Amino acid sequence: MTYRILITDYAWPNLDIEKEVLAAVNAELLVAESGSAEEIIALAPPADGILTCWKDVPAQALDVAPNCRIVSRYGIGLDNIPVSRATELGMLVTNVPDFCLEEVSDHVMALLLASARQLFPLARTPQRSGWTRETPQPIPRVRGQTLGLIGFGNIARALVPKALGFGLRIIAYTPRLRAEDAPHGVEVTNDLSALLAASDYLSIHCPLTDETDHLIDDSALAQLKPSAVLINTSRGGIIDENALIQALKAGRLAGAALDVTDPEPPAADNPLLALDNVIVTPHAAFYSVAATAELARKAAENVVTVLRGETPKTLVNADVLERENCRLTKT
C-alpha cells in the first residue's frame, strides 16, 4: 500500500528528511506549490496525512479528505489548524512541543539586549552623524530590571536561566501555575495588570487563541511603563499593531522588538519598519540548522506513528481517541 502525504508548506531547503522518514511506511509526498487555500483543498482528497508549517489548513480541506488520519504541525502553535473540525472528523492532530526552545529563548535574549543596549541606533551613528553615543532612548542597566513573561510554556522556561544569568528579575503571568510550583527565581502572578505595571521588558509566550487575540491592546499598553520594551516571538495577532504604533509614536512606550507581525510579512509601508526604537526580524527566532532538521524528522515521525496505527506522544486532541469515528486504526 502507498500512502500519500500532503505537505502544505515548509521553511527549509528540501524535503530529504521527510522522504527518508516516510519511506518506512511507503509514503509519497504531495507538495503544494503556493500553499493557497484553493490549492490545499484541491490536493487534499487522496491524502492519508497532512504536514503543515505556517499555511492555514482550511476546514474544507479536511472535509474532502476521507482517508486522512493525521494533521501534523511543523511546530508548536496550532492556530493554523482547525483542530475542532479535525476532531469531529476523527483525525488526530499533533505538534512538536519541544521545537526550537533554545533558539527562540536565545532570540528573546538577543532582542532584549539589543533593545536595552540600543545596538541598532549605535551601529548606525557612524554613517549618520559620526562618532556619537546619542540614542533614541536612555540606556539602562539590565541587571536588576524586571522581565515579565505572558505565558510560561517550554520556551519561557528555557528563557529563565538565560535571563537570570543577566541578573533580571522574572515575573510570569499564567493562570495554570501555582506560586509554590514555580521554578527557582521566578515569581508567578495571575494578575495581568500587575505584571504589565512591573515589567521593564515584556515578552510574549502564549499561543494565539480567541482569548489572547489582541491581548496587548491600547488598554494593556497604557499600563506599561513609558520606559518599557515589548518583545514578541509568539504570534503577531496577540498585539494590536495599530495601538502599538500609536504608543511608540507618542512616547508612551520606549520600544518594541518583534519577530512576528500581523500580517506576515508586514507591508513595506508599515510604520513599525521605520521607527528607530523598533526591531523587526522575519519570523526567524525558530531557526537553526539543528532545530529545523529535528522539526522535520519529528513531525514526519508523528505521521508514521499514526499510519502504523499507534498513538503519537504529542497528540493534542486526545479526546479524538474516544470517538467512534476515530481514524486511528491498527494496520
C-alpha positions in Angstrom: 0.0 0.0 0.0 1.2 3.5 -0.8 0.2 6.4 1.4 0.0 10.0 0.2 1.1 12.8 2.5 0.1 16.4 1.7 2.7 19.0 2.6 1.2 22.5 2.6 4.5 24.4 3.1 7.9 24.1 4.7 10.7 26.6 5.7 13.9 24.7 4.8 15.7 23.9 1.6 14.4 20.5 0.8 12.3 17.5 2.0 15.0 14.9 2.2 14.4 14.2 5.9 10.6 13.8 5.4 11.2 11.4 2.4 13.6 9.3 4.5 11.3 9.0 7.4 8.1 8.4 5.4 9.8 5.8 3.3 9.4 3.5 6.3 5.6 3.3 5.5 5.9 3.6 1.7 4.6 7.1 1.6 4.8 9.6 -1.3 4.6 13.3 -1.0 2.0 15.7 -2.4 3.8 19.1 -2.2 1.8 22.3 -2.5 3.5 25.0 -4.6 1.8 28.1 -3.3 0.0 26.7 -0.2 -3.1 28.7 -1.1 -6.4 27.6 0.4 -7.6 26.6 -3.0 -4.5 24.5 -3.8 -4.6 22.7 -0.4 -8.3 21.9 -0.9 -7.6 20.6 -4.4 -4.7 18.4 -3.2 -6.4 17.1 -0.1 -8.8 14.4 -1.3 -6.3 11.5 -1.7 -4.2 12.5 1.4 -3.7 10.0 4.2 -2.0 12.6 6.2 -1.1 16.3 6.2 2.1 18.0 7.2 1.8 21.8 7.7 4.1 24.6 8.8 2.6 28.1 8.6 -0.1 27.9 5.9 -3.7 27.8 7.1 -5.3 24.4 6.6 -8.9 25.1 5.5 -11.6 23.1 7.3 -12.9 22.3 3.8 -9.6 20.5 3.0 -10.3 18.1 5.9 -13.9 17.7 4.8 -12.8 16.4 1.4 -10.1 14.0 2.7 -11.9 10.9 3.8 -8.7 8.9 4.3 -6.7 11.5 6.2 -5.8 10.2 9.6 -3.5 12.9 10.9 -2.7 16.6 10.6 0.9 17.0 11.8 2.2 20.5 12.6 5.7 21.5 11.9 6.0 23.5 15.2 4.2 24.2 18.5 1.3 26.5 17.8 -2.0 25.2 16.3 -3.7 28.4 15.2 -3.4 27.5 11.5 -5.2 24.1 12.0 -8.9 23.7 12.6 -8.4 21.3 15.5 -12.0 21.1 16.5 -13.1 20.2 12.9 -10.3 17.6 12.7 -11.6 16.1 15.9 -15.1 15.9 14.7 -13.9 14.0 11.6 -11.9 11.6 13.7 -8.4 12.9 12.6 -5.5 13.1 15.0 -3.6 16.4 15.4 0.0 16.5 16.6 2.7 19.1 17.1 6.3 19.2 18.1 6.2 20.9 21.6 10.0 20.8 22.2 10.8 22.5 18.9 13.3 25.4 18.9 13.3 26.0 22.7 16.9 27.1 22.8 16.7 29.1 19.5 13.6 31.2 20.5 14.8 31.8 24.0 18.2 32.9 22.6 16.4 35.2 20.2 14.4 36.8 23.0 17.6 37.5 24.9 19.2 38.9 21.8 16.2 41.2 21.2 16.1 42.2 24.8 19.8 43.0 24.9 19.8 44.8 21.5 16.9 47.0 22.7 18.4 47.7 26.1 21.9 48.5 24.7 20.4 50.4 21.8 22.7 48.4 19.4 21.0 49.3 16.2 20.9 53.1 16.7 24.5 53.0 17.9 25.6 50.9 14.9 24.1 53.4 12.6 25.5 56.5 14.1 28.9 56.4 12.3 27.2 56.6 9.0 24.6 59.2 10.1 26.5 61.7 12.2 30.0 60.5 13.0 31.3 59.1 16.3 28.5 59.8 18.7 26.7 57.9 21.5 23.4 59.6 21.1 20.5 57.1 21.3 16.7 57.5 20.9 16.2 56.2 24.5 18.4 56.2 27.6 20.5 53.1 28.0 19.5 51.3 31.3 21.5 48.8 33.3 20.0 45.4 32.6 20.8 43.8 35.9 18.1 44.4 38.4 15.4 45.2 35.8 12.2 43.1 35.5 11.3 40.7 32.7 7.6 40.0 32.5 6.5 36.8 30.8 3.0 36.4 29.4 2.7 32.6 29.3 5.0 30.1 30.8 5.4 27.2 28.4 8.5 25.4 27.4 10.1 28.3 25.6 9.6 30.7 28.5 11.0 28.1 30.8 14.1 27.8 28.6 14.5 31.5 28.8 14.5 31.7 32.6 18.2 30.6 33.3 19.4 32.8 30.5 17.6 35.9 31.9 18.7 35.1 35.4 22.2 35.0 34.2 21.9 38.6 33.3 20.5 39.5 36.7 16.9 40.1 35.6 14.0 39.7 38.0 11.4 37.4 36.4 7.7 37.5 36.8 5.4 35.1 34.9 1.7 35.7 34.2 0.0 32.3 34.0 -3.3 31.1 35.5 -2.1 27.5 35.4 0.9 27.6 37.7 0.8 28.0 41.5 3.5 30.1 43.1 4.8 27.2 45.1 5.4 25.2 41.9 7.3 28.0 40.1 11.0 27.3 39.3 13.6 29.0 41.4 14.0 32.6 40.6 10.5 33.0 39.0 7.6 34.9 40.6 4.2 34.0 39.4 1.1 36.1 39.2 -2.5 35.7 37.8 -2.9 39.5 37.7 -2.1 40.7 34.2 -2.3 44.4 35.2 0.2 43.8 38.0 2.6 42.1 35.5 2.3 45.0 33.0 2.9 47.6 35.6 6.0 45.9 36.9 7.7 44.9 33.6 10.7 46.8 32.1 10.7 44.2 29.4 7.5 42.3 28.5 8.0 39.1 26.5 5.0 37.2 25.0 5.0 33.4 25.1 1.3 32.5 25.0 -0.4 30.9 22.0 -2.8 32.9 19.7 -6.4 31.9 20.7 -9.7 33.7 20.9 -8.8 34.8 24.4 -5.3 36.1 23.5 -6.2 37.8 20.2 -5.2 41.5 20.7 -4.5 40.8 24.3 -2.0 43.6 24.2 -4.3 46.4 23.2 -4.3 50.1 23.9 -5.5 49.5 27.5 -2.7 47.0 28.2 -0.1 49.2 26.6 -1.2 52.1 28.8 -0.4 50.0 31.8 3.2 49.5 30.8 6.0 51.9 31.9 6.9 54.5 29.3 10.4 53.1 29.6 9.3 49.5 28.9 10.2 47.4 25.8 7.7 44.9 24.3 9.1 41.7 22.9 7.0 39.2 20.8 8.3 35.9 19.4 4.9 34.2 19.6 2.2 35.3 17.2 1.6 38.8 15.7 -2.1 38.7 16.4 -1.6 38.8 20.2 -0.7 42.5 19.8 -3.0 45.2 18.4 -0.4 46.7 16.0 -2.2 50.0 15.5 -2.3 50.5 19.2 1.4 49.6 19.5 2.3 52.1 16.7 0.4 54.9 18.4 2.0 54.1 21.8 5.5 54.1 20.2 5.0 57.4 18.3 3.5 59.1 21.3 6.4 58.1 23.5 4.2 56.0 25.8 6.5 53.0 25.2 10.2 53.0 24.8 10.5 50.3 22.2 9.4 47.0 20.6 11.3 44.0 19.4 9.1 41.8 17.1 9.9 38.5 15.4 6.2 38.2 14.4 3.7 40.6 12.9 0.1 40.6 11.7 0.0 40.0 8.8 3.3 38.4 7.8 5.3 39.7 6.1 4.4 43.3 7.1 3.6 45.7 4.3 6.5 47.8 3.1 4.9 51.0 4.4 4.1 49.5 7.9 5.2 52.3 10.3 6.9 49.8 12.6 9.6 49.3 10.0 10.5 53.0 10.0 10.7 53.6 13.8 14.2 53.8 15.3 13.0 52.2 18.6 11.6 49.1 16.9 13.4 45.9 15.8 11.6 43.6 13.4 13.0 40.2 12.4 11.4 38.0 9.8 9.8 35.2 12.0 13.3 33.7 12.3 13.5 33.1 16.0 12.9 29.4 15.5 15.8 28.9 13.0 18.9 26.9 13.3 20.1 24.1 11.1 19.8 21.7 14.0 16.3 22.9 15.0 14.8 22.6 11.6 16.3 19.2 11.0 14.8 17.9 14.3 11.5 19.5 13.5 11.2 17.9 10.0 12.1 14.5 11.5 9.7 14.6 14.5 6.8 15.9 12.5 7.2 13.2 9.9 7.6 10.6 12.6 4.3 11.6 14.0 2.7 10.8 10.7 4.5 7.4 10.5 3.3 6.6 14.0 -0.3 7.2 13.2 -0.1 5.4 9.8 1.2 2.4 11.8 -1.9 2.5 14.0 -0.1 3.8 17.0 -0.9 6.7 19.3 1.7 9.6 19.0 3.2 11.0 22.1 2.4 14.6 21.1 -1.3 14.2 20.3 -3.0 17.5 21.1 -6.7 16.4 20.7 -6.7 13.3 22.9 -10.5 13.2 23.0 -10.5 12.1 19.4 -9.4 8.6 20.6 -12.8 8.3 22.3 -14.8 9.0 19.2 -16.4 6.2 17.3 -15.1 7.7 14.0 -11.5 7.9 15.2 -9.3 7.2 12.2 -6.5 5.6 14.2 -6.6 2.0 13.0 -4.3 -0.9 13.6 -2.5 -2.0 10.5 
